[in-house]
Amino acid sequence: MNIVVQKFGGTSVHTRELREKAALKIKEALEEGFSPVVVVSAMGRSGAPYATDTLISLAKEEYADLDPRDLDLLLSCGEIISAVIMSQTLRRMGMKSIALTGGQAGIITDSHFGDASVLRVEVKKIKEYLSQGYVVVVAGFQGITENGDVTTLGRGGSDTTAVILGIALEANYVDIFTDVEGVMTADPRIVPEAQILKGLTYTEAAEIVQQGAKVIHHKAMNLAREYRVPLRVRSLSDEGKGTLICDIRTLTQEGLRALSEERPVYSIAYRKGLSQVRIDFSTRPERKLSVFQSLARRGISIDLINLFPDETAFVVDEKVIQKVEELLTQEGFTVRVYSPCAKISLVGSGMADRPGVMAQVVEALKEAGIEILQTSDSHVTITCLVKEEMMEEAIRVLHRKFELQAC
């Protein structure tokens, strides 16, 4: 049996017109010989009647300190409603369909309410329905404990549901339908000439997502990479197959990547709303470790760490910078803060064996008069921290420099 898991986000199912477009994608999969398993998010975004954030607000209007178990039970409703409505749409359009909750679909989790981990997936029921010709529509973002309590999987839970089902069902593909036509060479709102990337390796896609692209949640992306589940990032409004994310061998076989023509950079991702922190350790070098321990104890995540003999630089979310400044000042450190900043990341597996890519990045930004506050690199990523006001221009400069185009 050839199986495709198709995940539709909240903005893809919140109107009748969009649900019908989604149904046509499902029908297309049937016509291609696939047995579709559909995963849906709650309809709409914050403010929509059944969106997750709306349900949270509704509960907190009654009592702010809601029991985590009860909250998960409430939050699961948005996806269940969406699954039922989507299933009805498919029936109206002539397809056999059945809606399942996450628990009914066999997703068994621990009891960490609000951010449960999946222990296993029992797919016998799904396979039985597929063998009978049904399109199975599963409520995303949720599962059930051994004791029968409903749980939610945390942010990005519907993406996680889709990938986990893809793993358990040994699906040919997991399709993630989004607001964009696929993973692009850059954000088209910043670079109008940005193009769709037809193929990416798991490592490249994971880096692009980790560095700020919002095409799929990073937890789901990491699962797909670990279990080698082929992903396709697609759009409801596009007839193409979007971006295929898989191993390099498959990309080569599909004609989407030529090993002899590996480019150093395929895509540029970014994250803004950051603050750079610089700490003077010239008189207290022995205190470096204690700084990181203090931040970790308070749940403050740091990124882009550079260590120098007399100074340490790192980046935090702009939302926590006041807390960071207060903490470090109380401990007697001299702190300098640069804010707001943005992190720009160039991603491509071809840079690993090609010297001078960082030099090209630095040269291009210097010629454009853009100050680099900090850099880091790995075998597939080069990251530069710049002032947020210069971010968009920096992305355009680098996109031109490396002549990014569809692959």
N, C-alpha and C positions, 0 to 999 in steps of 0.2 A: 504494500500500500504506500503510495506517495502522499506524504502529508506536508501541508504548509500551515504554519501558525501565522495568523494575521492580527496584528495589534492596532487598534484604532484609539487614539487619544480623545480626551474630552471635547476638543474643538472640532474633531472629525465626526462627532455623533450628536451634537447638541441641537441640530435642526433636522426637520424631515428631509429637506433637500440633500443635506450632507449624508444622512443615513442611507439615502437612496444611492448616492455616489459610492459609499462604502459597500453597499450591497452589490453594485455592479463589479467592483473589484473582487468580491467573493465569488460572484458568478463566473467571472473571468478565470479564476483559479480552478473552479469546477470544470470549465470547458477545456482547460489545459491538462486535465486528468488528475488534479490534486484533490485530496480530501481535506477541506479547510477546518481548522480549529480557530475560532475567532476570540480574541481577548479585547474587552472594552474597558475604558475608564469611565468615571462618572461624567455626566453630560455637562459641558461648559466649563468655565473657570470661575474664580471667586465672584460671588454675587449671583450666579445662576442657581436656581432652586435646589438642584441636587448635587452641586459641586462639593467636593470634600471640605473646602474652607468654609462654605456656607453652613454645612452641617455642624462643624466645630463651633461656629459663632452661635448657632441655634442652641446648642447644648449649654454653652457658657452663659447664655442669657438667663438660664434657670439657676445654674449653680456652677461657679467657676472651677471648683475642685471635683470634677467628674471622675468617677472610678474608671481606671484604664480599661478594664474589661468591658464596662458598659459603653465607654467611648468607642471602642473598636466595633462593638455590635452596631452602634449608630452609624459609624463611618462606612461600614460595609454596604449600607443601604444604597448609596449613590451608584455604585457599580452594579448592584443587583438590578436596580431599576433600569439602568442602561442596557444590561444584558437582555432583559425581558423585552424592552422596546425594540432593540436591534433584532432579536429573534422574530418578533412579530413582523418587522419590516421584510425580513427574508421570506417569511411565509406568504405575505401579501404579494411578493414578487415571484412566487412560484417555486420556492426552494423549501425542502424539508429542513426544519431547524428545531433545536431544543436549547433552552437556556439552563445553565448550571451555575451555582455559587462556586466559590473557590473550594469549599469543603466538599461539595458534591462532585467536583472535578478531581478529587483525590489529593489535594494539596495539604499535606500534614506539616504543621509547624510546631515550634516550641511555644511556651506561654509568655514570651516577652512582648506583652501587648504594646501596640504602637510601632514596633519595629521588629516583628517576629522573623526568625530565620526558618527557612524551609528544611525539614528533616528528610522528607521523601515525597515522592509523587506516585500515587497509585492510579495508573491510567487505564485499568481494565474497563471501567464504565465508558470512558471516552472512546476507546477502541471499538466497543460494542456498538455504540451509536454511529460511529463512522462506517462500520461494516454494513449498517442498515441504510446508509445513504444520507444520514443527517449531517447538516452543518452544526457543529457544536459551538455554542456561544458561551464563553466563560467570563464571569465577573472577575476583573483584575483586582490586584492590590490586596488580596485576602486569602486566608486559608482557614484551617481549623485544627485545634489541638487534639491530642489523644483523648481528652476528656469531653470533647465536643464544643469547646468554647471557640467562638469566632475571633480571629486575629487579623490585624492588618500588617502589611509588609514594609511600611515606611515610605518615604518619598521615592518616587520612581517605581513604586510597587507593581504597577501594571506592566511596565517594561520587563521587570523581573519575572512576573507571572508568565509572560510570553516566552521568554528565553528558557525558563525552567520547564515549561511544557514542551518546548522544542527539544530540549535535552532528553526528557523522559520518553517522548514519542519518537525520538530519532528522526525528527522532521528534516525534509530536504532543505527547507528554508524557514527562517523566521522573518516575516515582513513587518517593519515598523513604519506605519504611516504617520507622517508629520505635516507641518505647515510648509515645509520646503520640499523641493523636488529630489533632494538627496544631499549628501555631504558635498560642500562646495569648496572651491579653492580659497575663498574668503567669504565673509558676510556680504551678501549682495547689497545690503543697505549702505555699506561703506564703500564697496568696490562694485559698481554697477556691472562691470565687465566680467565679474567672477563667473566661473563655469562649474558645471556639475562634474564630480569625479565619478567615473563609472566603476572604479574598483580601488579598494584599499586593503592592506593587510590588517590582521587583527591588532597588531602592535601599533600601527599608524592610527587606526581608528580609536583605539583606547587612549592614545596620547591626545588626539584632537578633542575627545570628549573630556578628558581630565583637565585640559587646558582651557575649557570654557565653552566649547560648542555644545548646544543643547539638543542634539538630534536623538540621543538615547541616553538614559541614565547610566552613570558610570558603573554602578553595581551590576546592572544587566550586561553592559559591555564586557566587563571583566569575566563574568560567567561564560559568555559566548566565546571569549578568547580561551578560557581554561578548557572548555569542553569541545571546542572547534565546531560550533554551530554556525553555519553560514547565515549571515544577516543581509537583508536588503532594506535600505532606508529609502522610502518612497513617498509619493504625494498622491492625494486623491484626485487632484486636478491635472495630473500629467499621465500621458499614455506610456511613458518609458518605464524601465525597471529600476530606475534610481541608482543608488550606489550599492554594489555588492561588496560585502566585507567578509573575507575568508583568508585562507593561507595563500602564500605566494605561488605555490604550484598550481592551485586552481585558477588564480588570476591569469597565470601564463597560459594555461590550457584554454581558458575562455577568450584569449586574445586581448585581455585588458591590461596586461603588463608585459613588457619585454625586458628580460633580465639584463640584456646587453645595453639597454638604454635607460637604466635606472636614474631618475632625476634626483637631485639632492633635496628638493622641497616640493611637496604636493599641496599643502594647505597651510593657511595661517589662521590660528585661533587666538582668542583674546579673553581677558577677564579684567573688568574695571572695578572701581569702588574699593581700591586697595590703599594701604598706607605703608610706607617704608619706615622702618625703625633702625636707627643707628645708635649703638651703645659704645661709649668710651671705656675701654678696659685698661688704659695705659697705666693706671695706678693700682688696679685690682684684677690682674689677669687670672687669678685663681678662682674668680667668681663666675666664669663663663658658664660652667655646667649648671650652677644653681639657678641662673636666669631661665634656662630652658625647663628645668624641673618646676620652678614656680609657675611658669606659664602653663605647663602641662597639667599641674594640679588644679588649675582654675578652668580647665577645659578650653584653653585658647590655642587654636591651631595656627601654626606658623609655616611659612613657605619661603622658597628662594633664599636659603641660608648661605651667607658668605662669611667665612671666618678669616680674620686678619690678626697679626700679632697684637695690635693695640685696639682693635675695633671689631665689632660684629654687626652685620647688617642682615635683616630679614624682613619679610612682608607679612602683614596681617590684614584681615578684613577691616575696612574703614569703620564698620559698626562697633568694633571692640577697641579702637585705638585709645579712647579715653581711659578705659579700664587698664590697658597696657601701660600707658604713661603714668597713671597713678601708682600702679604696682611697682614699676621700676624706680620711680622717684622716691617712693617710701623706702626702698631698699638701698637708696643712696647712690644710684647711678646717674650719670649725665647722659641725657637722651636727646637725640635730634629726630624729628619726625618730618617726613615729606609726604604731603597728601593734598589732593587725591592722586593716585597713581594707577597705571594700567600695565598689565602683563601681556606681552605679545609673544606668541610661540609659533615658530616655524617647524613644521613636522614633515619628515620624509625619511624613509629607510635608506635612501641613496647617499645621505650625508655621512654615513658611518665610515665609508672607505674613501671619502673625498676630502682632502685637506683644503683649508682656506675658506670654508663656507662661513665660519664666524667672522673672518676678516672682511668678507663681502658684505655681511650684515652691518658691521660697524662702519665700514666705509660709506655705505648707502645712506645710513642715518646721519652720519656726520656731514655729508655733503648737503643733506636736506636741512641742516641746522637743528636736528633733534637730539637732545641730550639723552644719553643712556645712563640711568642711575645704577643699574645692576644687571648682571648677566648670569646665565647658567646654561649648561649643555649636557646632553646625553647622546647615546648612539643614534637616536632618531629625532631629537628635539633640540632646538636652540631657542632660549627664552631671553627677552630683553624687558627690563622694567623702564617705563618712560612716564613722564607727566601725563595725566589723563587727557589734558587739553590737546596733547600732541598725538594721541593714540591713533585716531583715524588717518591722519596724514602719514604716520609711520607705517600703517598697514598698507596704504596705497603705494608708498614708496617701495616697500619690500615686495609687494605683488608685481610691480613693474620690473624690479631688479631681477627677480628670478623667473620672469615671464611665465607665470603660472597659467596652466591651461588644462583642459579636460584630458584625462588619461583613459 
